[in-house]
Amino acid sequence: MDGRIFHIKEILSQNLGHAWCVDEMARIAELSGSHFLNLFKKEIGMPPMAYLCSLRLERAKFLIETTFLRIKEIGVQTGLVNDTQFTRCFKKKFGITPSAYRKRCWEIEQSIPPNRQ
């Protein structure tokens, strides 16, 4: 993988709450916007903003599973600050709304018997 794209992937994953744009990513990679777009898509298989959205949704899913943060706070932490868009994108990717997913996780957790030792 091209080192510049690897570097951008690392920066994105560590700064999901940042309001990213392609021009800023290209600047960090020291590439023109069009060259960055083409190289990113070639290396990753999708445009940078689609990749970023996927990263954000995966992180949001993890936070829903593992924390008691409010759904709105999870959206803010992952850069998905528009509640409607967050819900729509989450449902499109995972087939369920964030709230319904949390409820399902809690129901599953409650149905698991404690370990007997």
FIKOLZA-1660 file (N, C-alpha, C; in steps of 0.1 Angstrom, whole numbers, plus 5000, padded with zeros to 4 digits):
% residues 117
   i   px   py   pz ch aa at
   1 5008 4988 5000  A  M  N
   1 5000 5000 5000  A  M CA
   1 5009 5012 5000  A  M  C
   2 5005 5022 4992  A  D  N
   2 5012 5035 4992  A  D CA
   2 5013 5041 5006  A  D  C
   3 5024 5045 5010  A  G  N
   3 5026 5050 5023  A  G CA
   3 5018 5063 5027  A  G  C
   4 5015 5071 5017  A  R  N
   4 5007 5083 5019  A  R CA
   4 4993 5079 5022  A  R  C
   5 4988 5069 5016  A  I  N
   5 4974 5064 5018  A  I CA
   5 4973 5057 5032  A  I  C
   6 4983 5049 5035  A  F  N
   6 4984 5043 5048  A  F CA
   6 4984 5054 5059  A  F  C
   7 4992 5064 5057  A  H  N
   7 4993 5075 5067  A  H CA
   7 4979 5082 5069  A  H  C
   8 4972 5085 5058  A  I  N
   8 4959 5091 5058  A  I CA
   8 4949 5081 5066  A  I  C
   9 4949 5069 5063  A  K  N
   9 4941 5059 5070  A  K CA
   9 4943 5059 5085  A  K  C
  10 4955 5060 5089  A  E  N
  10 4958 5061 5103  A  E CA
  10 4953 5074 5109  A  E  C
  11 4955 5085 5103  A  I  N
  11 4950 5098 5108  A  I CA
  11 4935 5098 5109  A  I  C
  12 4928 5093 5098  A  L  N
  12 4914 5093 5099  A  L CA
  12 4909 5084 5110  A  L  C
  13 4914 5072 5112  A  S  N
  13 4909 5064 5123  A  S CA
  13 4912 5069 5136  A  S  C
  14 4922 5078 5138  A  Q  N
  14 4924 5084 5151  A  Q CA
  14 4917 5097 5153  A  Q  C
  15 4911 5102 5143  A  N  N
  15 4904 5115 5144  A  N CA
  15 4890 5115 5137  A  N  C
  16 4882 5105 5141  A  L  N
  16 4869 5103 5134  A  L CA
  16 4860 5115 5136  A  L  C
  17 4861 5122 5148  A  G  N
  17 4852 5133 5150  A  G CA
  17 4855 5146 5143  A  G  C
  18 4866 5146 5136  A  H  N
  18 4870 5158 5128  A  H CA
  18 4862 5159 5116  A  H  C
  19 4859 5172 5112  A  A  N
  19 4851 5174 5100  A  A CA
  19 4860 5174 5088  A  A  C
  20 4863 5162 5083  A  W  N
  20 4872 5160 5072  A  W CA
  20 4866 5164 5058  A  W  C
  21 4875 5169 5049  A  C  N
  21 4871 5171 5035  A  C CA
  21 4883 5165 5027  A  C  C
  22 4880 5162 5014  A  V  N
  22 4890 5155 5006  A  V CA
  22 4902 5164 5004  A  V  C
  23 4900 5177 5003  A  D  N
  23 4911 5187 5001  A  D CA
  23 4921 5186 5012  A  D  C
  24 4915 5185 5024  A  E  N
  24 4924 5184 5036  A  E CA
  24 4932 5171 5036  A  E  C
  25 4925 5160 5033  A  M  N
  25 4932 5147 5032  A  M CA
  25 4943 5148 5021  A  M  C
  26 4940 5154 5010  A  A  N
  26 4950 5155 4999  A  A CA
  26 4962 5163 5003  A  A  C
  27 4959 5174 5010  A  R  N
  27 4970 5183 5015  A  R CA
  27 4979 5175 5024  A  R  C
  28 4973 5167 5034  A  I  N
  28 4982 5159 5043  A  I CA
  28 4990 5149 5035  A  I  C
  29 4984 5143 5025  A  A  N
  29 4991 5133 5017  A  A CA
  29 5001 5139 5007  A  A  C
  30 5001 5153 5007  A  E  N
  30 5009 5160 4997  A  E CA
  30 5007 5156 4983  A  E  C
  31 4994 5156 4979  A  L  N
  31 4989 5152 4966  A  L CA
  31 4979 5162 4961  A  L  C
  32 4977 5163 4948  A  S  N
  32 4966 5172 4943  A  S CA
  32 4953 5164 4947  A  S  C
  33 4942 5171 4947  A  G  N
  33 4929 5165 4950  A  G CA
  33 4926 5154 4941  A  G  C
  34 4927 5156 4928  A  S  N
  34 4924 5145 4918  A  S CA
  34 4933 5133 4919  A  S  C
  35 4946 5136 4921  A  H  N
  35 4955 5125 4923  A  H CA
  35 4953 5117 4935  A  H  C
  36 4950 5124 4946  A  F  N
  36 4946 5118 4959  A  F CA
  36 4934 5109 4957  A  F  C
  37 4923 5114 4951  A  L  N
  37 4911 5107 4949  A  L CA
  37 4914 5094 4942  A  L  C
  38 4921 5095 4931  A  N  N
  38 4924 5083 4922  A  N CA
  38 4932 5073 4930  A  N  C
  39 4943 5078 4936  A  L  N
  39 4952 5068 4944  A  L CA
  39 4944 5062 4955  A  L  C
  40 4937 5069 4963  A  F  N
  40 4929 5064 4974  A  F CA
  40 4920 5053 4969  A  F  C
  41 4912 5056 4959  A  K  N
  41 4902 5046 4954  A  K CA
  41 4910 5034 4948  A  K  C
  42 4921 5036 4942  A  K  N
  42 4929 5024 4937  A  K CA
  42 4934 5015 4948  A  K  C
  43 4939 5022 4959  A  E  N
  43 4945 5014 4970  A  E CA
  43 4934 5008 4979  A  E  C
  44 4923 5015 4982  A  I  N
  44 4914 5011 4992  A  I CA
  44 4901 5005 4985  A  I  C
  45 4898 5008 4973  A  G  N
  45 4887 5003 4966  A  G CA
  45 4874 5011 4968  A  G  C
  46 4875 5022 4974  A  M  N
  46 4863 5031 4975  A  M CA
  46 4868 5046 4977  A  M  C
  47 4860 5056 4974  A  P  N
  47 4864 5069 4976  A  P CA
  47 4867 5072 4991  A  P  C
  48 4875 5082 4994  A  P  N
  48 4879 5085 5008  A  P CA
  48 4867 5089 5017  A  P  C
  49 4858 5096 5012  A  M  N
  49 4846 5100 5021  A  M CA
  49 4838 5087 5024  A  M  C
  50 4836 5078 5014  A  A  N
  50 4829 5066 5017  A  A CA
  50 4836 5057 5027  A  A  C
  51 4850 5057 5026  A  Y  N
  51 4858 5049 5036  A  Y CA
  51 4857 5056 5049  A  Y  C
  52 4857 5069 5050  A  L  N
  52 4856 5076 5063  A  L CA
  52 4842 5073 5069  A  L  C
  53 4832 5073 5061  A  C  N
  53 4818 5070 5066  A  C CA
  53 4818 5056 5072  A  C  C
  54 4824 5047 5065  A  S  N
  54 4824 5033 5069  A  S CA
  54 4831 5031 5082  A  S  C
  55 4843 5038 5084  A  L  N
  55 4850 5038 5096  A  L CA
  55 4842 5043 5108  A  L  C
  56 4835 5055 5105  A  R  N
  56 4827 5061 5115  A  R CA
  56 4816 5052 5120  A  R  C
  57 4809 5046 5110  A  L  N
  57 4798 5037 5114  A  L CA
  57 4803 5024 5122  A  L  C
  58 4814 5019 5118  A  E  N
  58 4820 5007 5125  A  E CA
  58 4823 5011 5140  A  E  C
  59 4829 5023 5141  A  R  N
  59 4832 5028 5155  A  R CA
  59 4820 5031 5163  A  R  C
  60 4810 5037 5156  A  A  N
  60 4797 5039 5163  A  A CA
  60 4791 5026 5168  A  A  C
  61 4791 5016 5159  A  K  N
  61 4786 5003 5163  A  K CA
  61 4793 4997 5175  A  K  C
  62 4806 4998 5175  A  F  N
  62 4814 4994 5186  A  F CA
  62 4810 5001 5199  A  F  C
  63 4809 5014 5198  A  L  N
  63 4805 5022 5210  A  L CA
  63 4791 5019 5215  A  L  C
  64 4782 5016 5206  A  I  N
  64 4769 5012 5210  A  I CA
  64 4769 4999 5218  A  I  C
  65 4778 4990 5213  A  E  N
  65 4779 4977 5219  A  E CA
  65 4786 4977 5233  A  E  C
  66 4795 4986 5235  A  T  N
  66 4804 4986 5246  A  T CA
  66 4803 4997 5256  A  T  C
  67 4795 5007 5254  A  T  N
  67 4794 5018 5263  A  T CA
  67 4779 5021 5266  A  T  C
  68 4778 5030 5276  A  F  N
  68 4764 5035 5279  A  F CA
  68 4763 5050 5274  A  F  C
  69 4771 5054 5265  A  L  N
  69 4770 5067 5259  A  L CA
  69 4757 5068 5252  A  L  C
  70 4751 5080 5252  A  R  N
  70 4739 5083 5245  A  R CA
  70 4742 5082 5230  A  R  C
  71 4732 5078 5222  A  I  N
  71 4734 5077 5208  A  I CA
  71 4739 5090 5202  A  I  C
  72 4733 5101 5206  A  K  N
  72 4737 5114 5201  A  K CA
  72 4752 5117 5204  A  K  C
  73 4757 5113 5216  A  E  N
  73 4771 5115 5220  A  E CA
  73 4780 5106 5211  A  E  C
  74 4775 5094 5208  A  I  N
  74 4783 5085 5199  A  I CA
  74 4784 5092 5186  A  I  C
  75 4773 5097 5181  A  G  N
  75 4774 5104 5168  A  G CA
  75 4784 5116 5168  A  G  C
  76 4784 5123 5179  A  V  N
  76 4794 5135 5180  A  V CA
  76 4808 5129 5180  A  V  C
  77 4811 5119 5188  A  Q  N
  77 4824 5113 5189  A  Q CA
  77 4829 5107 5176  A  Q  C
  78 4820 5103 5168  A  T  N
  78 4824 5096 5155  A  T CA
  78 4823 5105 5143  A  T  C
  79 4819 5118 5145  A  G  N
  79 4818 5127 5134  A  G CA
  79 4805 5126 5127  A  G  C
  80 4795 5118 5132  A  L  N
  80 4782 5117 5126  A  L CA
  80 4772 5125 5134  A  L  C
  81 4774 5138 5133  A  V  N
  81 4767 5148 5142  A  V CA
  81 4752 5150 5138  A  V  C
  82 4749 5148 5125  A  N  N
  82 4735 5149 5121  A  N CA
  82 4727 5137 5125  A  N  C
  83 4718 5138 5134  A  D  N
  83 4711 5126 5139  A  D CA
  83 4704 5118 5128  A  D  C
  84 4697 5125 5120  A  T  N
  84 4689 5119 5109  A  T CA
  84 4698 5111 5100  A  T  C
  85 4709 5118 5096  A  Q  N
  85 4719 5112 5086  A  Q CA
  85 4725 5100 5093  A  Q  C
  86 4729 5101 5106  A  F  N
  86 4735 5090 5113  A  F CA
  86 4726 5078 5113  A  F  C
  87 4714 5080 5117  A  T  N
  87 4704 5069 5117  A  T CA
  87 4702 5063 5104  A  T  C
  88 4701 5071 5093  A  R  N
  88 4699 5066 5080  A  R CA
  88 4711 5058 5075  A  R  C
  89 4723 5063 5077  A  C  N
  89 4735 5056 5073  A  C CA
  89 4737 5043 5080  A  C  C
  90 4735 5044 5094  A  F  N
  90 4736 5032 5102  A  F CA
  90 4727 5021 5097  A  F  C
  91 4714 5025 5095  A  K  N
  91 4704 5015 5091  A  K CA
  91 4708 5009 5077  A  K  C
  92 4713 5018 5068  A  K  N
  92 4716 5013 5055  A  K CA
  92 4728 5003 5056  A  K  C
  93 4738 5005 5064  A  K  N
  93 4749 4996 5065  A  K CA
  93 4746 4984 5073  A  K  C
  94 4739 4985 5084  A  F  N
  94 4737 4974 5094  A  F CA
  94 4722 4968 5094  A  F  C
  95 4713 4975 5087  A  G  N
  95 4700 4970 5086  A  G CA
  95 4691 4972 5098  A  G  C
  96 4695 4981 5107  A  I  N
  96 4688 4984 5119  A  I CA
  96 4692 4998 5124  A  I  C
  97 4683 5004 5131  A  T  N
  97 4687 5018 5136  A  T CA
  97 4696 5016 5148  A  T  C
  98 4704 5027 5151  A  P  N
  98 4713 5026 5163  A  P CA
  98 4706 5023 5176  A  P  C
  99 4694 5029 5178  A  S  N
  99 4686 5026 5190  A  S CA
  99 4682 5012 5191  A  S  C
 100 4677 5007 5180  A  A  N
 100 4672 4993 5180  A  A CA
 100 4684 4983 5181  A  A  C
 101 4695 4987 5176  A  Y  N
 101 4707 4979 5177  A  Y CA
 101 4712 4978 5192  A  Y  C
 102 4712 4989 5199  A  R  N
 102 4715 4990 5213  A  R CA
 102 4706 4981 5221  A  R  C
 103 4693 4982 5218  A  K  N
 103 4683 4974 5225  A  K CA
 103 4686 4959 5223  A  K  C
 104 4689 4956 5211  A  R  N
 104 4692 4942 5208  A  R CA
 104 4704 4937 5215  A  R  C
 105 4714 4945 5216  A  C  N
 105 4727 4942 5223  A  C CA
 105 4724 4939 5238  A  C  C
 106 4716 4948 5244  A  W  N
 106 4712 4947 5258  A  W CA
 106 4704 4934 5261  A  W  C
 107 4695 4931 5251  A  E  N
 107 4687 4919 5253  A  E CA
 107 4695 4907 5252  A  E  C
 108 4705 4907 5243  A  I  N
 108 4714 4895 5242  A  I CA
 108 4722 4894 5255  A  I  C
 109 4727 4905 5259  A  E  N
 109 4736 4905 5271  A  E CA
 109 4728 4899 5283  A  E  C
 110 4715 4903 5285  A  Q  N
 110 4707 4899 5296  A  Q CA
 110 4704 4884 5295  A  Q  C
 111 4704 4879 5283  A  S  N
 111 4700 4864 5281  A  S CA
 111 4712 4855 5284  A  S  C
 112 4724 4860 5285  A  I  N
 112 4736 4852 5287  A  I CA
 112 4737 4849 5302  A  I  C
 113 4737 4836 5306  A  P  N
 113 4738 4833 5320  A  P CA
 113 4752 4837 5326  A  P  C
 114 4753 4841 5338  A  P  N
 114 4766 4844 5344  A  P CA
 114 4775 4831 5345  A  P  C
 115 4788 4833 5344  A  N  N
 115 4797 4821 5345  A  N CA
 115 4796 4815 5359  A  N  C
 116 4796 4802 5359  A  R  N
 116 4795 4795 5372  A  R CA
 116 4809 4789 5374  A  R  C
 117 4814 4791 5386  A  Q  N
 117 4828 4786 5389  A  Q CA
 117 4828 4779 5402  A  Q  C
% end
